């Protein structure tokens, strides 16, 4: 008989386990369900966004687009300076 799942054991700090149990209790499920859900979210990456994360992403994109349009249309002479300063700060604060 072939099984499509694998049993694994996991060691974690007591405080983390207590938090896991609290989350499971709040969701009315087992701790293993929370772990599976967390693994699925991690493996799914950014494609699994909550409604709140999606809202924040949309707001951020809107703000960036609106500001870009305003700069291009009303202050085109500052655009190159702004991009250069952005690149400088990106390297300075994020090492990129």
Secondary structure, DSSP 8 states (H G I E B T S, - for coil): ---S---------HHHHHHHHHHHHHHTS-HHHHHHHHHHHHHHGGGS--HHHHHHHHHHHHHHHHHHHHHHHH-GGGHHHHHHHHHHHHHHHH--
